[in-house]
Amino acid sequence: MLIVLAAQTPGWPRHSFSQRRFGRVLCGVGSRTRWRNDASAVLSIYLVAIAVQCLHFSEEYVTAFRERSPRLFGDDWSDARFVTFNMLWLATFVLAGLGVYRRVQLAYLVVLFLALSLPGAARLRAKDSTASVSK
């Protein structure tokens, strides 16, 4: 997420990017510059994130995570439901990429969701794998 925000900040990387400045950019408080809707700065990173998400989905399917993850919520999913759920999310991410390309600012909401969810998904997956090893 920091890379996406930094790519939108004029003068990057000439200025030091402190936590305070990051907060200001994120909240838009005290910012002297406007948000640049620069698709080329975001799309290359975002497309790599979508590719990582595709690999993550494949890994979940192959390692039978599709059977264990719904049980966390007290539900049971079929393979078709798991694949449909993930394909809908991947389609949403691709459509958001198209929105970024066409400079639709609302598309950045999905971009930020993916940027924030990838590290959380990695932590949950690591936690799940250590729990299954210790059983």
PEGIHU-V407613 format. One record per residue. N is the residue number from 0. PHI is phi in radians with two decimals (* if undefined). Layout:
n/phi
N/PHI
N/PHI
This chain:
n/phi
0/*
1/-1.05
2/-1.15
3/-1.08
4/-1.17
5/-1.15
6/-1.14
7/-1.55
8/-1.64
9/-1.06
10/1.54
11/-1.17
12/-1.76
13/-1.09
14/-1.52
15/-1.24
16/-1.90
17/-1.35
18/-1.09
19/-1.14
20/-1.16
21/-1.02
22/-1.10
23/-1.14
24/-1.13
25/-1.09
26/-1.58
27/1.31
28/-1.59
29/1.21
30/-1.46
31/-1.58
32/-2.01
33/-1.65
34/-1.10
35/-1.62
36/-1.56
37/-1.71
38/-1.13
39/-1.13
40/-1.26
41/-1.77
42/-1.07
43/-1.09
44/-1.20
45/-1.15
46/-1.15
47/-1.14
48/-1.10
49/-1.15
50/-1.09
51/-1.10
52/-1.14
53/-1.10
54/-1.11
55/-1.11
56/-1.08
57/-1.07
58/-1.10
59/-1.09
60/-1.19
61/-1.18
62/-1.57
63/1.12
64/-1.12
65/-1.06
66/-1.55
67/-1.47
68/-1.11
69/-1.12
70/-1.15
71/-1.06
72/-1.86
73/1.26
74/-2.23
75/-2.32
76/-1.91
77/-1.41
78/-1.07
79/-1.10
80/-1.17
81/-1.11
82/-1.15
83/-1.08
84/-1.00
85/-1.22
86/-1.17
87/-1.13
88/-1.15
89/-1.11
90/-1.11
91/-1.09
92/-1.13
93/-1.15
94/-1.11
95/-1.15
96/-1.07
97/-1.13
98/-1.11
99/-1.12
100/-1.06
101/-1.52
102/1.13
103/-1.59
104/-1.16
105/-1.11
106/-1.09
107/-1.15
108/-1.08
109/-1.22
110/-1.04
111/-1.18
112/-1.06
113/-1.12
114/-1.09
115/-1.44
116/-1.47
117/-1.06
118/-1.13
119/-1.15
120/-1.15
121/-1.14
122/-1.17
123/-1.11
124/-1.15
125/-1.13
126/-1.12
127/-1.15
128/-1.21
129/-1.25
130/-1.21
131/-1.27
132/-1.24
133/-1.37
134/-1.33
